[in-house]
Amino acid sequence: MTSDYTEVFRDTQAVEKYESVTYAPDSYASRINQRQRDYLRTLVRREFEGQHPPVQHDFACGTGRAIRTLHGLVREAHGYDTSAEMMAKAAEVGSRAYWHQVPTDGPVPAPVAAGFPAIVTIFRLLLNVNETIRDRALAFAAKALPHRGSGLLVVENHGNAGSVRHLRARRHRGERWFAELSHEDVAALLDRHGFEIVERRGFSMLTPSLYENRLARIADAAAQRLPGTDGYAVNVLYTARRVHA
């Protein structure tokens, strides 16, 4: 999380816009969030079957969307963020967790010692920050999941470079209009911190502008059922485990 992020979301109006406009009912972001919710809840039930419910550590928790996604399936949740205002909004909208404000730099924050198994979630962060902050987030995840049996890591890439979104990423004065991450970029980041991807799932091949087209939405929903389409999705979740036992 960068200082820019922290500065932006110290503004309560920006926080409110993020929660009520970006994620307004039936918006592009809220539709993807619903698909992710269905997937994550199925994933947790499957992967932790026969075990104690996991503890959730949500890094860059924002308004607690990933925490609300797993309500009822975890024994406790911890949200970590640089913005106190975002976490206050998370509590206001009903996200149930222990909240921990973390610094923007310095030593990697330590996850609360809450036992295992655990699930670490990192949503809407990797694309918006530089490599140093990405490494900081994954170093946190490695602390929370010290070995393969500790649990799962789920990270989001909401700007896959292999998607149709890439066609609009033209360069202007040597810079792209927006950030992108390829599957290879994410895999390399995870590998650097001792994680391997065990599952990859895409949630939409549409950009926000295409989402306004009803026929495009129908085609996108149908494509979700076809194998291999996740490689071309704009929004992708990667589920990973630590490599060593």
N, C-alpha and C positions, 0 to 999 in steps of 0.2 A: 504494500500500500504506500503510495507516494504522499508527500506533503501536499501536492495539488489536490489529491483525493480528499484529504483531511480538511483542507481549506474549503473546498466546494461544499462538502457535507456538514460543515458547521453552520451553514445557512439552512434554517428550518424550512424555508420555502422550497429549496432544492430537494430536501429530504421528502417533503410532502409531494412534490411533483414526481419524484422517483416512484413512490409507493402508489399514488392515486392516478397518475397519468400514464407513465411508462407501463405499469401493470394494471391499467384499467380493465374492467371486465370485457372479454372478447377482443382484447388487443392482441397484437402479434406476440408480445412478450408473455402475456398471461396464457395464451394458447400453448406456447412451447412449455411454459411452466407446468401446465396441467399434464402434458405428455410426460415430462420429466418426473412429476410426482408419481404417476402410475408406475413408471419404470422403477423408480427408487424404492417404493414400498414393496414391490414384488421382489426386487433384488435383496432387500434386507430380510424379508421373510424366508427367502430361499437360502441365503448364505449363512444366516445365523440360526437356522432351524436346529432345535435340540440343544442350543446354548442359552446362556443368560442373555437377555436383551443387551445390545451394545450401548456404550456411551458414545454420544456424538460430540465431536469437536468441529465446529464450523468456523473456519478461518476466513476473515474478511466477510463477516456474517451480514453486514448491512442491516436491512430491516427484518432479517430472520426468515426469509422465504424458505431456505433449505431446512431450517429448524422446524418450521410449521409443516413442511412436507413429511417429516418423520414423527410427528406427534403420535404418541401411543405405541410406537415401535422401539423406542429407546428408553433405557432406565433413567437417564438424565442427559441433558444437553448443555453444552458450553459454547457461547458465542464470543468470538474475539474480533475486535475491530479498532481502528484508530479513531473513529468518529463516535463520540459519546452521543451525539444527536441521532445518529442512525440507530444505535442500540436503544435509545429512549423510544424511538418510533417503533422499533421491533416489539418492545414490551407493550406499547400502547395498542398495537394491532393484534395482540394476543399470542405472540411468540413466547413459548415457555422455556426459559433457559437461565443459566447463570451467565452474567455478562462480564466481560473482561476487556477493559480498554488497554491496548498495547501501543508501544511507541512506534514511530514511523521508521526508526533506524536503530542501530546499536545491536546488542546481542539478540540472537533468535529467541523470540518469546517461548517460554516453557508451557506446555499444555498442563492443565490441572491434573494431578494424579488421581484418577477416578477409576482405575482398574481396566480390565479387559473382559471381553472383546470390545473393540472400538471401531467407529467409522469416522473418518475425517472427510469433510466436504469442503471444497474450495470452488465457489461459483462466481462467475463474472469478475474475475480478478486477473487471470493470466494475460488476457488480451490487452488490458488497460494499463499495464505497468511495464517497467524495463526489466531486463534480465536479472539484475541484482535483486529486485523485489520478488520476482518469480522464484529465484533460488531461496530466498528467505522463507517464502510460503512452503516450499517443498521441504526445507530443512525442519520447519515446524512439524510437518506431517511425519517426517522420519523420526522425530522425537516422540510423537504420539503413537507411532506404530514401529517399535524397535525391531520386530522380527516378523516372519511370515505369518505366524499364528496369532498376531496381535489383532488383526482385523483388516478392514478395507479402506482404501482411499478412492474418492470419486472427485474428479476435477472436470471443470467445464471449459470448453473452447467455443466461444460464441462468435468466432470469426474464422472459420476453417478456410485456409488458402486454396483448398481444392474444390470449393463450391462456386456456384454461379455468382456469388457476391464478389469474387475475385475479378470478374469482368469489369467492375466499376472502380477497381483500385488503380486508377491511372496515376502516373507520377506528375507532380506539379512542383517545379523548381527543385527537383531532386528528391522530393518527399512524397510518400503515398498519402492519399486522402484519408485513409484510416488504417488501423493496425490489422494484421493477419497473422495467424499461426498455422503451420501445416501439421499434419499428423506426425511427420518426422520430427518437427520441432518439439512437440509435446512428448513424444516417445524419448527423445534425447534428454529432455529436462527430467523426466521421471527416472530414466536410467542413471543419470548423474547422481541421483539421491537414493539409489538402491531399490527402485521400484520397477516392476514389470507390468505391462498392461495385460489384463486377463479378459477384458471385454470392452468393446467399443460400440457405442450406440448413437446414431444420428436422430434428430428430432424434427427437422424441417429443412427442405431444400429451397425454401422461398426466402427472399429478402423482404423487409417490411413493406416496400412499395408493391411487390408482387402479391403480398398477402391481401391487398385490397381487391384483387381479381378473384371472383367466386370460382371460376373454372380452374384457376391455378390452385386454389385451396383444395378443391376436390381431387385434383391430380396429385397434389402433395400428400394428402391423406392416404390415397391408394398406394403411392410409392413407399410409404412406411412399411408396407407388408412384404416388400420385395427384398430378398437378400442382397447384400453388397451396396445398397444405396447410402448407407451411413458414410461412405467415403466421399460422397458429394454433398452431404448435408452442411448447411451453414452452421448449425448449432450441434455440438457433439459432446457427449459425456464419455470419459475414460475411467474405467474401474481398474484399480491396480492393487497389487500386494507387494510387500517387501520380498526381495529375492532370497535373502538368506534366512535360514531357519532360526 
